[in-house]
Amino acid sequence: MAQNISIALSDGDIKSLSTYWNSRKDKLKPYPECAYCRYCTEGCDFDKRILSREIARRIFVKNFKPDNADVSIVKEIFRQMETLIKYELNDEPYDRHLLACVELHLLRRIRYGTKIKITDATVQKTITNI
């Protein structure tokens, strides 16, 4: 301590000073498509997002190839979505929020990782209806 000024901060001090995002949670949504999800109006649930992204990745890897252009596979996968998600969960709980987030991540993977054309309107309709 030099000149009676502490040069160290405790974890509690840092936590109490880290309030910037508390009033800006709506700005933490990582993707434009998150605006369609009613579960994310207050902001992004980071833990759910990470889990959803991993589940979507697994479903994508098992069912899609970069040269896929057939939209029928998308329809078939989305018909089974609840079962596919539950299969990928360990002890994590399943809910509609998780479903919406997985579908959002999967739609993004399909859109940017295959030749399948997915419109913004399709994404919006899919995510909004959950």
N, C-alpha and C positions, 0 to 999 in steps of 0.2 A: 504494500500500500504506500504509494508515493503521494505526498502532499494531501493526505487524507482522502484520496480518490482511489476507490477500489478498481483494480484492473481485472477482476474476475467476476463472472456472473454465474449464479447457480442455475440449474435447470428450471427451477420455479420462477426465477427472475426472467429468464428468456421466454418461458411460456406466457407469463403475464404481459410481456411486451409484444408478443407475436399475435396481434389481433387484426392485422390488416385484412385478411380474407374473411373474417367473421361476418362482416356486413356486405361481402361481395361474392358469396357462394355461387350465385348465378353465373359468374364469370369463369368458374372453374370447369365448365362443361367442355370436354376436349374436342368434340366433333359437332359440326353444324346439325347433324341428324338428331343430336340429343334434344334439340328444341321440340321434337315431335313426341318425346316420351313424357307422359304425365307424371312419372315417378321421379323425374329429375328437375322439376320446376324450381326447387329450392337450391339445387346444386348437385354435384356429382358425388356419389358414394364410392370413394376410391377403392375400397376392398371389393365391393361388388363388381366394379369395372374390371379390376385385375382378374378376378375369377371368371367373369364373363368372357373376357378376351381369350383366356386360356381354353375355356370350353369351346368357344367358336373356332379357335385354331385347330383343336383336335377334330372337331366335326368336319371342318374344311379339308384337312389333310386326308381324312378317311374317305371323303366323298367327291372331291373335286380335283381336277387337273388343270394346269394353266391353259391348255388348248380347248377346254370345254366351252361349247357355245350353245348347248341344248338347255333351254329354260325348264324343261320337264323335270330334270333332276332337282332343281330348286324347289319346285312345287312338292315333289315327293319328300324331300328332306324336311320342309317346313310342316308337312302333315304329321311328321313323326317327332317334331321338335321337343315336346315335353318329355317323351321317352328318352330321346338322345341326351338331353341335358341331365336328366336324373341318373342315367347310366354313367355319366362323367363325374358326378358329384361323389365326394367321399363322405364326410360327415356334415358338409355344408347344407344349410336348409334351402329348399326350393320355394320360390314365390314368383309372382307375376312380374315383379321388378327384375328379377334375374332373367326371366324369360325374355322380357323386352330388351335388356342389355345384351344378351347373347345374340338375339336376332339382329340387333343393330350391328354388332361386331361382325356377324357372319355375312350380312348383306354387304358391308364394306369390303370384306375379304373377297367375296364373289365379284363384286363390282370392279375392284382394282387388281384381282389376282387371276381372273379368267376372261374369256371372251364373251361371257354372258352379259347381255345388256340389261341393266337394272336402272330404271328411271327414278328420278327424285320423287315422283308421284307414287311409285310403287313402295319406295322406302317409307314415305310419309304414311301411306295407308296401312302398311304392315305394322309400323311402330305405334301409330295412333290407336289402332284397334285392340291393343293388348290391355 
